[in-house]
Amino acid sequence: MPAKVVGVTGSPRASGNTDFAVNSVLEMLARERDASTELLALRDYHLKHCAGCRGCMTAKRCVIEGDDLDRMVQPLNEADVIIVGSPVYWNSPPGVMKDFMDRVHGWFVAGPIWEGKQAGIISVAADGGFESHEDALRGWLRYYGANVAAETRLLAREAGDLEANPREREKLDRFARDMADAIGQHSLISDA
Ligand SMILES: Cc1cc2nc3c(=O)[nH]c(=O)nc-3n(C[C@H](O)[C@H](O)[C@H](O)COP(=O)(O)O)c2cc1C
């Protein structure tokens, strides 16, 4: 069975560096691993902010209604591999990404809902500030049980910078190869 790979782009900017990075990795995994791929662009969905109501702690699901949360989480629940790409905004993920992370708290009580999945993190910044950004994304994925198999830090500022920079693209290629290896391990487990 080909692996199902969902690439999340947490960038508010369509066709920017993060979109380019996530799409490149999805294309490579489809080509090299015959993976079925899907891009989840968080900015395209209607998502309310977490209200901090703590309703999920007793309801075991997010109690906010009237938005796209379930539609956004479903592809991740069905994925074998989750690639999260996000720009660095003030040393952390941007609001569109953070809102999604916060709302997935709806499954906090359920715990490791993404156990057995391989994950990868692509962070894009103009200069730096990667550490706290990666801590947040890594901690979030690991809380839900995903194994973070690879991470990469890419330097790019204006749209098109990443595509035009061979050194940064080499880092992206290496990340894609690491994820391809992780998919190889996944197939071995599911074929066993
Ligand atoms: C509000 C905002 C905050 C940013 N904060 C940082 C930062 O803390 N460190 C950094 O190196 N770049 C920062 N940047 C630059 C972006 O990370 C960079 O332009 C990145 O390429 C944007 O990704 P995109 O092309 O997917 O939109 C910031 C950009 C914006 C708009």
The ligand as an SDF file (V2000), in Angstrom:
LIG
                    3D

 31 33  0  0  0  0  0  0  0  0999 V2000
    5.0940   38.9720   10.8260 C   0  0  0  0  0  0  0  0  0  0  0  0
    6.3980   38.3710   10.3740 C   0  0  0  0  0  0  0  0  0  0  0  0
    7.3210   37.9620   11.3270 C   0  0  0  0  0  0  0  0  0  0  0  0
    8.5320   37.4060   10.9410 C   0  0  0  0  0  0  0  0  0  0  0  0
    9.4140   36.9790   11.9140 N   0  0  0  0  0  0  0  0  0  0  0  0
   10.6110   36.4690   11.5380 C   0  0  0  0  0  0  0  0  0  0  0  0
   11.5610   36.0250   12.5290 C   0  0  0  0  0  0  0  0  0  0  0  0
   11.3120   36.0420   13.7220 O   0  0  0  0  0  0  0  0  0  0  0  0
   12.7720   35.5590   12.0840 N   0  0  0  0  0  0  0  0  0  0  0  0
   13.0840   35.5180   10.7440 C   0  0  0  0  0  0  0  0  0  0  0  0
   14.1940   35.1260   10.4160 O   0  0  0  0  0  0  0  0  0  0  0  0
   12.1840   35.8590    9.7890 N   0  0  0  0  0  0  0  0  0  0  0  0
   10.9570   36.3310   10.1500 C   0  0  0  0  0  0  0  0  0  0  0  0
   10.0390   36.6970    9.1870 N   0  0  0  0  0  0  0  0  0  0  0  0
   10.3450   36.4320    7.7600 C   0  0  0  0  0  0  0  0  0  0  0  0
    9.6960   35.1400    7.2220 C   0  0  0  0  0  0  0  0  0  0  0  0
    9.9750   34.0370    8.0560 O   0  0  0  0  0  0  0  0  0  0  0  0
   10.2110   34.8310    5.8070 C   0  0  0  0  0  0  0  0  0  0  0  0
    9.8960   35.9390    4.9510 O   0  0  0  0  0  0  0  0  0  0  0  0
    9.6640   33.5560    5.2100 C   0  0  0  0  0  0  0  0  0  0  0  0
   10.3150   33.3110    3.9770 O   0  0  0  0  0  0  0  0  0  0  0  0
    8.1720   33.6640    4.9460 C   0  0  0  0  0  0  0  0  0  0  0  0
    7.6940   32.4370    4.4790 O   0  0  0  0  0  0  0  0  0  0  0  0
    6.6660   32.3830    3.2360 P   0  0  0  0  0  0  0  0  0  0  0  0
    7.4480   32.7340    2.0000 O   0  0  0  0  0  0  0  0  0  0  0  0
    6.1380   30.9980    3.2320 O   0  0  0  0  0  0  0  0  0  0  0  0
    5.6070   33.3980    3.5130 O   0  0  0  0  0  0  0  0  0  0  0  0
    8.8230   37.2460    9.5580 C   0  0  0  0  0  0  0  0  0  0  0  0
    7.8770   37.6560    8.6030 C   0  0  0  0  0  0  0  0  0  0  0  0
    6.6860   38.2160    9.0030 C   0  0  0  0  0  0  0  0  0  0  0  0
    5.6630   38.6230    7.9450 C   0  0  0  0  0  0  0  0  0  0  0  0
  1  2  1  0
  2  3  1  0
  2 30  2  0
  3  4  2  0
  4  5  1  0
  4 28  1  0
  5  6  2  0
  6  7  1  0
  6 13  1  0
  7  8  2  0
  7  9  1  0
  9 10  1  0
 10 11  2  0
 10 12  1  0
 12 13  2  0
 13 14  1  0
 14 15  1  0
 14 28  1  0
 15 16  1  0
 16 17  1  0
 16 18  1  0
 18 19  1  0
 18 20  1  0
 20 21  1  0
 20 22  1  0
 22 23  1  0
 23 24  1  0
 24 25  2  0
 24 26  1  0
 24 27  1  0
 28 29  2  0
 29 30  1  0
 30 31  1  0
M  END
$$$$
